[in-house]
């Protein structure tokens, strides 16, 4: 039986990985390796590098990012990724959706807290 990973990023949805990659590319051009390091440094867990590169290729096919080969350094060429206009719009919409969900969760938590305080007997009467 395979051992399940307990790393924070190990089970994050592909949509969440996509959103994080887009956010990291906002105003910055990066190699896939740099993005993997930034994900880990941001506390999002250690993603499998193959998953990151596969996601970047899918994002490029969707038009969310563009890439070009960087041959300026010695050694093999490396693919540089950058955010496209469509990627920026996707990110903006994703963040707006998260704000909406955050407001809904906060409202739910407030209603739950109000309900709990009404339902709990006063400890001083016990």
Secondary structure, 3 states (H helix, E strand, C coil): CCCCCCCHHHHCCHHHHHHHHHHHHCCCCEEHHHHHHHHHHCCCCCCCHHHHHHHHHHHHHCCCEEEEEECCCCCCCEEEEEECHHHHHHHHHHHHHHHHHHHHHHHHHHHHHHHHHHHCCCHHHC
